[in-house]
């Protein structure tokens, strides 16, 4: 199997190299490219997932539907669809860009840091996911008002929700021109 690598970024979002995903997260995690996605069903509910307990970052924490890293040279929307399939058994034809410039840095109590330019996508899908146990140990569909009231979510999810104030059906679509330069592949 090929080693999965993440795209390292400079402060303006240009690619400056790659690093193995297995070793990129530590106390001095370099800035790198990632994505977050929110799966929204026909009733407007949002799929939350609980991260597997053996994940190196934020194990067991409830978060948005799916997060991940594009492979070097992989378009972000393709990475979103790939990870939704790998993590949740969800197949979708497209993903809507809603926060192209989202960036965050968060530190776990043990000192491990997340440091990402992390565009956010909305995905429309209805059904019951089939989570991969190595990625997700639980899931639940939540109404928008309930999600807005939750405080025990991943730090990136809380920061994203602070910017996504309207219900998911009302999130405006963003222009892909506003993505970090490294995402223009």
Secondary structure, DSSP 8 states (H G I E B T S, - for coil): ----EEEEE-TTS-EEEEEEHHHH-STT---EEEEEEEEE-TTS-EEEEEE-TT-SSSTT-EESSEEE---TT--HHHHHHHHHHHHH----S--EEEETT-EEEEE-TTS-EEEEEEEEEEEE--S-----TTTEEEEEEE-HHHHHH--SB-HHHHHHHHH--S-GGG-----GGGS-GGG--
